[in-house]
Amino acid sequence: MEEDIQNKQIKVGKLDIHYITGGEGEPLLVIHGGGDGANSWLETADHLSERYRIYVPDLPGFGRSQPIANNNNDILDFVKFIDDFSNNLGIKHFHLIGHSFGSDVALHYALRFPKKIIKLVLLNSIHIGIAPWVRFLSSPFFCKTLGLPAHFILEATKWLVHLFYSPSEFRNPLSRSKIALANYVVTLKEQGAILMNQLSELMLPTLLVCGAKDIIVPISQAHSAAQLFPNCQLKIFENCGHNVHNQESKEFSRLMKEFLG
């Protein structure tokens, strides 16, 4: 781990939650993607901690955080978690970055608690429009029924590693949290249509960041999606895929400092 970034634990409701944090300055909260955890942000968190006090929690059921009991990982449960997490740390106003599935949580959070957010960054946002084949391969039926053959199919296509799994987790049985998340992706098109109708209400300064080579979130839809936000900028990384913050960590961090101030 980068020496300036620390591992910490906090109690959020009844859940034991792990998060990484470091730096000084305005608070910056990051919501990781569906296949990641807080540790996937270590390098970028180190860069950003030069200007901000950064917080990256493992969402419930991911990384080293306790899962929500008897829960199907409804998006609003994650929204509530982010609000409880920030309240427990005494963070009243903060910048918010969400990656992939985390960008969906961030967007729902921003619509519900706009006064708590200073600026919003949506990175490789699945609400721009997720590729149809991703919804098919995300199907719980596909993952649970095919078992080991599904592992080799998904490993060959490489997308699932970037969207839902880390290499170590990829060899292990699918967790309930990730199966529930895959089911969420299957129904994302219908849920996204409802959410998009609310974007005109979101007056926050917003930055959409995309990778031109992202095969999960088609870049062709990024420009039209940016028009739906009243106060939005769009940045495309031409040589990146679905994990811009890892592929171009320094340049991404420079962009964040420029946008967030």
C-alpha positions as a Markdown table, in Angstrom:
| # | Residue | x | y | z |
|---|---|---|---|---|
| 1 | Met | 0.0 | 0.0 | 0.0 |
| 2 | Glu | 1.1 | 3.6 | -0.7 |
| 3 | Glu | 2.6 | 4.9 | 2.6 |
| 4 | Asp | 0.3 | 7.9 | 2.8 |
| 5 | Ile | -2.9 | 5.8 | 2.4 |
| 6 | Gln | -4.2 | 3.9 | 5.4 |
| 7 | Asn | -6.5 | 0.9 | 6.0 |
| 8 | Lys | -9.2 | 1.6 | 8.5 |
| 9 | Gln | -12.4 | 0.0 | 9.8 |
| 10 | Ile | -15.6 | 1.6 | 10.8 |
| 11 | Lys | -19.0 | 0.4 | 12.0 |
| 12 | Val | -21.8 | 1.5 | 9.7 |
| 13 | Gly | -25.1 | 0.4 | 11.2 |
| 14 | Lys | -24.4 | -3.2 | 12.1 |
| 15 | Leu | -21.8 | -3.7 | 9.4 |
| 16 | Asp | -18.1 | -3.9 | 9.8 |
| 17 | Ile | -16.7 | -1.7 | 6.9 |
| 18 | His | -13.2 | -1.5 | 5.6 |
| 19 | Tyr | -12.0 | 1.7 | 3.8 |
| 20 | Ile | -8.8 | 3.4 | 2.7 |
| 21 | Thr | -8.1 | 7.0 | 3.4 |
| 22 | Gly | -5.4 | 9.6 | 3.4 |
| 23 | Gly | -4.4 | 13.2 | 2.5 |
| 24 | Glu | -5.6 | 16.6 | 3.5 |
| 25 | Gly | -8.0 | 19.1 | 1.9 |
| 26 | Glu | -11.6 | 19.0 | 0.7 |
| 27 | Pro | -13.3 | 15.6 | 1.3 |
| 28 | Leu | -13.4 | 13.3 | -1.8 |
| 29 | Leu | -15.4 | 10.1 | -1.6 |
| 30 | Val | -14.9 | 7.3 | -4.2 |
| 31 | Ile | -17.4 | 4.5 | -4.9 |
| 32 | His | -15.6 | 1.6 | -6.6 |
| 33 | Gly | -17.0 | -0.6 | -9.4 |
| 34 | Gly | -18.8 | -3.9 | -9.2 |
| 35 | Gly | -15.7 | -6.1 | -9.6 |
| 36 | Asp | -13.4 | -4.0 | -7.6 |
| 37 | Gly | -12.9 | -2.9 | -4.0 |
| 38 | Ala | -11.1 | 0.0 | -2.3 |
| 39 | Asn | -7.7 | -1.5 | -3.0 |
| 40 | Ser | -8.2 | -1.1 | -6.8 |
| 41 | Trp | -7.9 | 2.7 | -6.1 |
| 42 | Leu | -4.7 | 2.6 | -4.2 |
| 43 | Glu | -2.4 | 4.2 | -6.8 |
| 44 | Thr | -5.0 | 6.8 | -7.8 |
| 45 | Ala | -5.9 | 7.5 | -4.2 |
| 46 | Asp | -2.3 | 8.2 | -3.5 |
| 47 | His | -2.1 | 10.8 | -6.3 |
| 48 | Leu | -5.4 | 12.4 | -5.2 |
| 49 | Ser | -4.4 | 12.5 | -1.6 |
| 50 | Glu | -1.9 | 15.2 | -2.5 |
| 51 | Arg | -4.8 | 17.7 | -2.7 |
| 52 | Tyr | -7.9 | 16.0 | -1.1 |
| 53 | Arg | -8.8 | 14.0 | 2.0 |
| 54 | Ile | -9.9 | 10.8 | 0.1 |
| 55 | Tyr | -12.2 | 8.1 | 1.4 |
| 56 | Val | -12.7 | 4.8 | -0.6 |
| 57 | Pro | -14.9 | 2.3 | 1.3 |
| 58 | Asp | -15.4 | -1.3 | 0.3 |
| 59 | Leu | -19.1 | -1.5 | -0.4 |
| 60 | Pro | -21.0 | -4.0 | 1.7 |
| 61 | Gly | -20.3 | -7.5 | 0.4 |
| 62 | Phe | -17.1 | -6.5 | -1.4 |
| 63 | Gly | -13.5 | -6.5 | -0.4 |
| 64 | Arg | -13.1 | -6.7 | 3.4 |
| 65 | Ser | -16.6 | -5.3 | 4.2 |
| 66 | Gln | -19.4 | -7.3 | 5.7 |
| 67 | Pro | -22.4 | -7.9 | 3.4 |
| 68 | Ile | -25.9 | -6.7 | 4.1 |
| 69 | Ala | -27.8 | -9.7 | 5.6 |
| 70 | Asn | -30.8 | -11.0 | 3.7 |
| 71 | Asn | -30.5 | -8.4 | 1.0 |
| 72 | Asn | -30.6 | -8.4 | -2.8 |
| 73 | Asn | -28.2 | -5.5 | -3.1 |
| 74 | Asp | -30.9 | -3.0 | -4.1 |
| 75 | Ile | -29.3 | 0.2 | -5.4 |
| 76 | Leu | -31.0 | 2.3 | -2.7 |
| 77 | Asp | -29.3 | 0.2 | 0.0 |
| 78 | Phe | -26.0 | 1.2 | -1.4 |
| 79 | Val | -27.1 | 4.8 | -1.5 |
| 80 | Lys | -28.2 | 4.6 | 2.1 |
| 81 | Phe | -24.8 | 3.0 | 2.9 |
| 82 | Ile | -22.9 | 5.9 | 1.4 |
| 83 | Asp | -25.0 | 8.4 | 3.3 |
| 84 | Asp | -24.5 | 6.5 | 6.6 |
| 85 | Phe | -20.8 | 6.1 | 5.9 |
| 86 | Ser | -20.2 | 9.8 | 5.3 |
| 87 | Asn | -22.4 | 10.8 | 8.3 |
| 88 | Asn | -20.4 | 8.4 | 10.6 |
| 89 | Leu | -17.2 | 10.1 | 9.5 |
| 90 | Gly | -18.7 | 13.6 | 10.0 |
| 91 | Ile | -18.4 | 14.5 | 6.3 |
| 92 | Lys | -21.1 | 17.0 | 5.5 |
| 93 | His | -20.0 | 18.1 | 2.0 |
| 94 | Phe | -17.8 | 16.2 | -0.4 |
| 95 | His | -16.7 | 15.6 | -4.0 |
| 96 | Leu | -18.1 | 12.3 | -5.3 |
| 97 | Ile | -16.5 | 9.9 | -7.8 |
| 98 | Gly | -18.3 | 6.7 | -9.0 |
| 99 | His | -16.8 | 4.1 | -11.3 |
| 100 | Ser | -18.9 | 1.7 | -13.4 |
| 101 | Phe | -21.6 | 0.3 | -11.0 |
| 102 | Gly | -20.3 | 2.8 | -8.5 |
| 103 | Ser | -21.2 | 5.6 | -10.8 |
| 104 | Asp | -24.8 | 4.3 | -10.7 |
| 105 | Val | -24.7 | 4.5 | -6.9 |
| 106 | Ala | -23.2 | 8.0 | -7.1 |
| 107 | Leu | -25.8 | 9.2 | -9.6 |
| 108 | His | -28.7 | 7.9 | -7.4 |
| 109 | Tyr | -27.0 | 9.5 | -4.4 |
| 110 | Ala | -26.6 | 12.9 | -6.2 |
| 111 | Leu | -30.3 | 12.9 | -7.2 |
| 112 | Arg | -31.3 | 12.2 | -3.6 |
| 113 | Phe | -28.8 | 14.3 | -1.7 |
| 114 | Pro | -27.6 | 17.0 | -4.1 |
| 115 | Lys | -26.8 | 19.5 | -1.3 |
| 116 | Lys | -24.1 | 17.2 | 0.1 |
| 117 | Ile | -22.1 | 17.0 | -3.1 |
| 118 | Ile | -19.7 | 19.7 | -4.3 |
| 119 | Lys | -18.9 | 18.2 | -7.7 |
| 120 | Leu | -19.8 | 14.8 | -9.3 |
| 121 | Val | -17.6 | 12.6 | -11.5 |
| 122 | Leu | -19.1 | 9.6 | -13.3 |
| 123 | Leu | -16.3 | 7.3 | -14.6 |
| 124 | Asn | -17.1 | 4.6 | -17.2 |
| 125 | Ser | -20.8 | 5.0 | -16.2 |
| 126 | Ile | -23.0 | 2.0 | -16.9 |
| 127 | His | -25.9 | 4.4 | -17.2 |
| 128 | Ile | -24.5 | 5.8 | -20.4 |
| 129 | Gly | -25.7 | 2.6 | -22.0 |
| 130 | Ile | -24.3 | -0.9 | -21.3 |
| 131 | Ala | -23.6 | -3.3 | -24.2 |
| 132 | Pro | -26.4 | -5.9 | -24.8 |
| 133 | Trp | -23.9 | -8.8 | -24.7 |
| 134 | Val | -22.8 | -7.7 | -21.2 |
| 135 | Arg | -26.4 | -8.1 | -19.9 |
| 136 | Phe | -26.5 | -11.6 | -21.4 |
| 137 | Leu | -23.2 | -12.7 | -19.8 |
| 138 | Ser | -24.3 | -11.0 | -16.5 |
| 139 | Ser | -27.3 | -13.2 | -16.3 |
| 140 | Pro | -27.3 | -15.2 | -13.0 |
| 141 | Phe | -28.6 | -18.2 | -15.1 |
| 142 | Phe | -25.6 | -18.0 | -17.3 |
| 143 | Cys | -23.1 | -17.7 | -14.4 |
| 144 | Lys | -24.7 | -20.3 | -12.0 |
| 145 | Thr | -25.8 | -22.9 | -14.6 |
| 146 | Leu | -22.6 | -23.1 | -16.6 |
| 147 | Gly | -20.3 | -23.0 | -13.6 |
| 148 | Leu | -16.7 | -23.8 | -14.6 |
| 149 | Pro | -17.3 | -23.6 | -18.4 |
| 150 | Ala | -18.7 | -20.0 | -17.7 |
| 151 | His | -15.4 | -19.2 | -16.0 |
| 152 | Phe | -13.4 | -20.1 | -19.1 |
| 153 | Ile | -15.8 | -18.3 | -21.4 |
| 154 | Leu | -15.6 | -15.1 | -19.3 |
| 155 | Glu | -11.9 | -15.4 | -18.9 |
| 156 | Ala | -11.5 | -15.6 | -22.6 |
| 157 | Thr | -13.6 | -12.5 | -23.2 |
| 158 | Lys | -11.8 | -10.6 | -20.4 |
| 159 | Trp | -14.7 | -8.3 | -19.7 |
| 160 | Leu | -15.9 | -9.8 | -16.5 |
| 161 | Val | -12.5 | -9.4 | -14.8 |
| 162 | His | -12.8 | -5.6 | -15.4 |
| 163 | Leu | -16.5 | -5.3 | -14.5 |
| 164 | Phe | -17.1 | -7.7 | -11.6 |
| 165 | Tyr | -14.0 | -9.5 | -10.5 |
| 166 | Ser | -10.5 | -9.2 | -9.4 |
| 167 | Pro | -8.1 | -12.0 | -10.6 |
| 168 | Ser | -8.1 | -13.7 | -7.2 |
| 169 | Glu | -11.9 | -13.6 | -6.8 |
| 170 | Phe | -12.4 | -14.9 | -10.4 |
| 171 | Arg | -11.3 | -18.4 | -9.3 |
| 172 | Asn | -13.7 | -18.5 | -6.4 |
| 173 | Pro | -17.4 | -19.3 | -6.3 |
| 174 | Leu | -19.7 | -16.3 | -7.1 |
| 175 | Ser | -20.7 | -14.5 | -4.0 |
| 176 | Arg | -24.4 | -13.7 | -3.4 |
| 177 | Ser | -23.5 | -10.0 | -3.6 |
| 178 | Lys | -22.0 | -10.3 | -7.1 |
| 179 | Ile | -24.8 | -12.6 | -8.4 |
| 180 | Ala | -27.3 | -9.9 | -7.2 |
| 181 | Leu | -25.2 | -7.3 | -8.9 |
| 182 | Ala | -25.2 | -9.2 | -12.1 |
| 183 | Asn | -29.0 | -9.4 | -11.9 |
| 184 | Tyr | -29.1 | -5.6 | -11.5 |
| 185 | Val | -27.1 | -5.2 | -14.7 |
| 186 | Val | -29.6 | -7.5 | -16.6 |
| 187 | Thr | -32.4 | -5.1 | -15.7 |
| 188 | Leu | -30.4 | -1.9 | -16.0 |
| 189 | Lys | -31.9 | -0.8 | -19.4 |
| 190 | Glu | -35.4 | -0.4 | -17.8 |
| 191 | Gln | -34.1 | 1.2 | -14.6 |
| 192 | Gly | -31.8 | 3.5 | -16.6 |
| 193 | Ala | -34.7 | 4.9 | -18.7 |
| 194 | Ile | -36.5 | 6.0 | -15.5 |
| 195 | Leu | -33.3 | 7.5 | -14.0 |
| 196 | Met | -32.4 | 9.4 | -17.2 |
| 197 | Asn | -35.7 | 11.3 | -17.0 |
| 198 | Gln | -34.5 | 12.9 | -13.7 |
| 199 | Leu | -31.1 | 14.1 | -14.9 |
| 200 | Ser | -32.5 | 17.6 | -15.9 |
| 201 | Glu | -33.0 | 18.2 | -12.1 |
| 202 | Leu | -29.3 | 17.6 | -11.4 |
| 203 | Met | -27.7 | 21.0 | -11.3 |
| 204 | Leu | -24.4 | 19.9 | -9.9 |
| 205 | Pro | -21.1 | 20.4 | -11.8 |
| 206 | Thr | -20.7 | 17.0 | -13.4 |
| 207 | Leu | -17.9 | 15.3 | -15.3 |
| 208 | Leu | -18.4 | 12.2 | -17.4 |
| 209 | Val | -15.1 | 10.3 | -18.0 |
| 210 | Cys | -15.1 | 7.5 | -20.6 |
| 211 | Gly | -12.6 | 5.2 | -22.3 |
| 212 | Ala | -12.8 | 5.1 | -26.1 |
| 213 | Lys | -11.9 | 1.4 | -26.1 |
| 214 | Asp | -14.5 | 0.5 | -23.4 |
| 215 | Ile | -16.3 | -2.6 | -24.8 |
| 216 | Ile | -18.8 | -2.6 | -21.9 |
| 217 | Val | -20.0 | 1.0 | -22.1 |
| 218 | Pro | -20.2 | 2.0 | -25.8 |
| 219 | Ile | -18.4 | 5.3 | -26.3 |
| 220 | Ser | -20.9 | 6.2 | -29.1 |
| 221 | Gln | -23.5 | 7.0 | -26.5 |
| 222 | Ala | -21.3 | 9.3 | -24.3 |
| 223 | His | -21.9 | 12.5 | -26.2 |
| 224 | Ser | -25.7 | 12.2 | -26.2 |
| 225 | Ala | -25.6 | 11.2 | -22.5 |
| 226 | Ala | -23.6 | 14.3 | -21.6 |
| 227 | Gln | -26.4 | 16.4 | -23.1 |
| 228 | Leu | -28.8 | 15.1 | -20.5 |
| 229 | Phe | -27.0 | 16.8 | -17.7 |
| 230 | Pro | -27.6 | 20.6 | -17.3 |
| 231 | Asn | -24.0 | 21.3 | -16.1 |
| 232 | Cys | -21.8 | 18.6 | -17.6 |
| 233 | Gln | -18.3 | 18.2 | -19.2 |
| 234 | Leu | -17.2 | 15.1 | -21.1 |
| 235 | Lys | -13.6 | 13.7 | -21.2 |
| 236 | Ile | -12.7 | 10.7 | -23.4 |
| 237 | Phe | -9.5 | 8.8 | -22.9 |
| 238 | Glu | -8.7 | 7.6 | -26.3 |
| 239 | Asn | -6.4 | 4.7 | -25.3 |
| 240 | Cys | -8.3 | 3.4 | -22.3 |
| 241 | Gly | -11.0 | 0.8 | -21.8 |
| 242 | His | -13.3 | 0.3 | -18.8 |
| 243 | Asn | -10.8 | 1.1 | -16.0 |
| 244 | Val | -9.5 | 4.6 | -16.9 |
| 245 | His | -8.4 | 5.4 | -13.3 |
| 246 | Asn | -6.0 | 2.4 | -13.4 |
| 247 | Gln | -4.9 | 2.6 | -17.0 |
| 248 | Glu | -4.0 | 6.3 | -16.9 |
| 249 | Ser | -3.8 | 6.9 | -13.1 |
| 250 | Lys | -1.6 | 10.0 | -13.3 |
| 251 | Glu | -3.5 | 11.7 | -16.1 |
| 252 | Phe | -6.8 | 10.8 | -14.5 |
| 253 | Ser | -5.7 | 12.3 | -11.2 |
| 254 | Arg | -4.5 | 15.4 | -13.0 |
| 255 | Leu | -7.9 | 15.7 | -14.6 |
| 256 | Met | -9.7 | 15.3 | -11.3 |
| 257 | Lys | -7.6 | 18.1 | -9.7 |
| 258 | Glu | -8.3 | 20.4 | -12.6 |
| 259 | Phe | -12.1 | 19.7 | -12.5 |
| 260 | Leu | -12.6 | 19.5 | -8.7 |
| 261 | Gly | -10.4 | 22.4 | -8.0 |
